[in-house]
Amino acid sequence: MIVLKSKREIEAMRELGGILAKILGTLKTNAKPGITTKRLDEIAETECGKFGVNASSYGYHGFPGHLCISLNQTVIHGIPGDTKIKNGDMVSFDLVIDRDGLFVDSAVTFAVGKPTALQAKLMEVTHEALLLGIDKAVPGNRIGDISSIVQSFVEKNGFSVIRDFVGHGVGSAMHEEPQIPNFGRSGTGVLIKPGMTLAIEPMVAAGDWHIDVSDDGWTADTRDGSLSCHFEHTIAVTEDGKPIILTSETNN
């Protein structure tokens, strides 16, 4: 079942999304060489407490962190631990927060220090694919229109989209219908309607799209060891046809 949100709920999610953006900004500022991913997770916990929000991932199906921290070839679901951030690493933060029964979800990838040419292109292409996908989230389009533009743009630039994980509805729960693959055909899938709140999240590999999940049951790495990138926003579909990015720091 797809849950359409009221204008009041969307405004509450916009406020919550502004908080999420601020927390991710603080985490990015602290991601300097030598800091452990566990320490970054502790900062996330502290920041959530400061804003009076919950880190939704903590304990979710046994996940042991407040946010996912994925480095280099890790696509998503990296578990915080003793690994130290190094100059030259690509770092992805994926954080879900909730308050008063509403959830928002966002992810960002960045390079520690000066990015290589490949890192810079991979991040630029993935972020642009996200924006292109958001532009398709208008009433009358279908989910396949989002999927198709993301896939075509990524592949046109020589990269591949991860197929094992998808975007999703979000709002009344961390994961809702519909699923939003980063590959597919335009004109197919669920009809997009006003009131939908969607987590659109291109996950892109510099090499092949196949992944392997480690024995911890969470950490998903590219099988060929190639770099991976992940950007995500929670957006709201509006009646006037212009999607609202809810997880933007300018919202708050």
Secondary structure, DSSP 8 states (H G I E B T S, - for coil): ------HHHHHHHHHHHHHHHHHHHHHHHH--TT-BHHHHHHHHHHHHHHHT-EETTTTGGG--SSSEEEETTEEE----SS-B--TT-EEEEEEEEEETTEEEEEEEEEESSS--HHHHHHHHHHHHHHHHHHHT-STT-BHHHHHHHHHHHHHHTT-EE-SS--EEE-SSSSSEEEEE-SS--TT-SSB--TT-EEEE--EEESS---EEE-TTS--EEETT---EEE-BEEEE--TTS--EESS-GGG-
